[in-house]
Amino acid sequence: MVIAITVLSLLLACMAVVFAFAVRIVRRMSDEIKYQEDIIDAKNDALKYYVDAHQKEIEISFDLRHEINMLKNAKKPVGRPKGSKNKVQKPKFDKVKFNEKYGK
């Protein structure tokens, strides 16, 4: 009986040591994760500041590109309009010929 109590006590002591060691490892890992999250937040803040600082120049660049594209595409067509050769044109009214033909 004494041997069983001693073995169980040693087993319990070993489990307590393993539990304490596991708690310490979990605490270190959670501290490391918190540290990495702080680094990520700092990098995000720096990138946000960079984007905010250059947003005006980016918008001006996009506006200029849009204006250049509009100027390139705003060319006047050369030649006659498409399909104009098939159109029937109404003859102009000539008052002199009308009076000659039908009288006054």
C-alpha positions, 0 to 999 in steps of 0.5 A: 500500500505504501508503495502504491501511494509513493508511486502515485505521489511520484506520478502526480509530482511528474504530472504537476511538473509537466503541467507547469512546463506546458503552462510556461510554454503556452505563455511564451507562445502567446507572448510571441503571438502578441509580439508578432501581432504588434509588429503586423499592426505597426507595419499596417500603420506604416503602409496606411501612412504611406498610402495616405501621403501619396493618395493625392499624387495617385489621384492626379496621375489617374486623372491625367491618364483619363484625360490623355485617353480622352484626347487620344480617342476624340479624333474626328473621323476621316472621310464620309460617314459609314453607310452614306453612299446608300442614302437617297438624297432629296433634291433641292427645290428650285422655284424657277424650274417649278414656275417654268414647268407648272406656271404661276 
